[in-house]
Amino acid sequence: MDFETLRERALAFREDLLARKDAIAPSDFGWYPYDTMANIFHLDALLSGPQRQVFDQIAGTRIADIGAADGDFGFFLEDELGCQVDVIDNAPTNFNGLRGARRLVTELDSKVQVHEIDLDSQFELPAEHYGAVFFLGLLYHLKNPYFVLEQLARRADLCFVSTRIAQVTPDGTCIQQQPVAYLLDPAEANDDATNFWIFSEAGLRRLFDRTGWEVVDFTTVGCQEDSNPSAQDRDERAFALLRSKRSS
């Protein structure tokens, strides 16, 4: 399937799912308020050349949607590509304690499995092998991103990852070409104590390499000049498709 077709089907699925969510709006919790399916636009910008057909490779395989919010994208991959899906998140920091994902499993008569896993622990994944893991918008929330990426490289063939990056520190020091990470104070991150590491692009690429991943495609969105770790109007995001050098 070409990616343009997949994108259009993803957008149609999004509309149907949003309507379903509105119709069954729970009284005891709220749905995750941000549009996670909009990542399909970023994947469209990311994938080039033969990677435009990469979803053909993962059709029918087991995949993990990690940091999945309500799991919308995982439900789409099950519905469209016949994937066996593990939705993985840390319930205490998930917006609704993973009640949204579990409600959708019932509502959609889905076989998606929902798992509560703290990636900052010595975690175990539900399966020995994954065709792909989706790891979008989560890296900067991890205390030890090196350990997590290394573990994923042993279990998955492919990884779709996104995270915030920065070209300068808040005081203007240029870090874009230096393989470094900036450790946030909660006050620099909207008083969100679950935000930790913001990498430079060079630091992120070295992290991928050191943890066992080859960068297949890479792009950035958002602020393209003097992005920094904390200012809302200086937010730059990196998206990458990675191939494991260690997966069996």
Secondary structure, DSSP 8 states (H G I E B T S, - for coil): --HHHHHHHHHHHHHHHHHHHHHT--SSS----S-GGGHHHHHHHH--GGGGGHHHHHTTSEEEEET-TT-HHHHHHHHHH--EEEEEE-TTTSTTTTHHHHHHHHHTT---EEEE--TTSS---SSS-EEEEEEET-GGG-S-HHHHHHHHHHHEEEEEEEEEE-SB-TT--B-TTS--EEE--GGGTTT-TT--EEE-HHHHHHHHHHTTEEEEEEEEEE--SS--SS-GGG-EEEEEEEEESS--
